[in-house]
Amino acid sequence: MVIGVLIHGVVPVDVLQTVLGSENPLAVPLAALAGAPIYVSLSGMLPIAASLSEQGIAIGTVLAFVVGGAGVSIPNVILLNKLFKRRLLIVYATTVVAIGVVVGVVFNVFIV
């Protein structure tokens, strides 16, 4: 929830629009990558997603952030590093981020 408050109250709207706005063709991949290291439960991700959406970020970009954060977080990677070989871990993380990008692009282009 703290991250959502920071996004809503501290980060200027023009910065968010520059980095994650619909004018930036890299907004969806950047959102998926930005969400990846954040360790937040899905219920904790809702205030962050709401803050991003209220700041005018497209829903597909917000979804890419959520998918990246849900699938690849630092604690997940640390745990999976003990179970997987490094190559499989890289494939896993890349796949999750790629799925976030695909979901974001599909929502931004075809649904919204």
C-alpha positions in Angstrom: 0.0 0.0 0.0 2.9 2.3 0.7 4.1 2.0 -2.9 0.6 2.9 -4.1 0.6 6.0 -1.9 4.0 7.0 -3.2 2.9 6.6 -6.8 -0.2 8.6 -6.2 1.2 11.3 -4.1 4.9 11.6 -4.7 5.7 10.6 -8.3 4.7 13.5 -10.6 2.1 12.6 -13.2 4.3 13.8 -16.1 7.1 11.4 -15.0 4.6 8.5 -15.0 3.2 9.6 -18.4 6.7 9.9 -19.9 7.8 6.5 -18.7 4.6 4.4 -18.7 2.2 6.5 -20.9 0.7 5.4 -24.2 3.1 7.6 -26.1 6.1 5.5 -25.0 6.3 2.3 -27.2 8.3 0.6 -24.4 5.8 1.4 -21.7 4.4 -2.2 -21.4 7.8 -4.0 -21.3 9.1 -1.4 -18.8 6.0 -1.9 -16.6 6.5 -5.7 -16.7 10.2 -5.3 -15.8 9.4 -2.7 -13.1 6.8 -5.0 -11.5 9.1 -8.0 -11.5 11.3 -7.3 -8.5 8.5 -6.0 -6.3 7.5 -8.4 -3.5 3.8 -7.7 -3.0 0.9 -10.1 -2.7 -1.8 -9.8 -5.3 -4.1 -8.1 -2.8 -1.3 -5.6 -2.0 -0.9 -5.0 -5.7 -4.4 -3.6 -6.1 -3.6 -0.2 -4.5 -0.5 0.1 -6.8 -2.6 -0.8 -9.8 -5.3 1.7 -8.8 -2.8 4.4 -8.3 -1.2 3.8 -11.7 -4.6 3.7 -13.4 -5.7 6.9 -11.6 -2.6 8.6 -12.9 -3.7 7.8 -16.5 -1.6 4.8 -17.2 -3.4 2.4 -19.7 -4.9 -0.7 -18.2 -2.8 -3.0 -20.3 0.4 -1.4 -19.0 -1.0 -1.7 -15.4 -1.7 -5.4 -16.1 1.8 -6.0 -17.4 3.1 -4.5 -14.1 0.8 -6.8 -12.0 1.7 -9.9 -14.0 5.4 -9.2 -13.7 5.1 -8.5 -10.0 3.0 -11.6 -9.3 5.3 -14.0 -11.1 8.8 -12.8 -10.6 9.7 -11.1 -7.3 13.0 -11.1 -5.5 11.9 -13.7 -2.8 10.4 -15.9 -5.6 13.7 -15.8 -7.5 15.7 -16.6 -4.3 13.5 -19.6 -3.5 13.5 -20.9 -7.1 17.2 -20.4 -7.3 17.5 -23.2 -4.7 15.2 -25.5 -6.7 16.0 -24.7 -10.3 19.2 -24.7 -12.3 20.2 -21.1 -13.3 19.2 -21.7 -16.9 15.7 -22.8 -16.0 15.3 -19.9 -13.6 16.2 -17.5 -16.4 13.7 -19.1 -18.7 11.0 -18.9 -16.0 11.6 -15.2 -15.3 11.8 -14.4 -19.0 8.6 -16.3 -19.7 6.7 -14.5 -16.9 7.8 -11.1 -18.0 7.0 -12.0 -21.7 3.5 -13.1 -20.7 3.0 -9.8 -18.9 4.1 -7.9 -22.0 1.7 -10.0 -24.2 -1.2 -9.4 -21.8 -0.4 -5.7 -21.7 -0.2 -5.3 -25.4 -3.4 -7.3 -26.0 -5.3 -5.2 -23.6 -3.9 -1.9 -24.8 -4.4 -2.7 -28.5 -7.5 -5.0 -28.7 -9.5 -4.6 -25.6 -9.4 -1.0 -24.3 
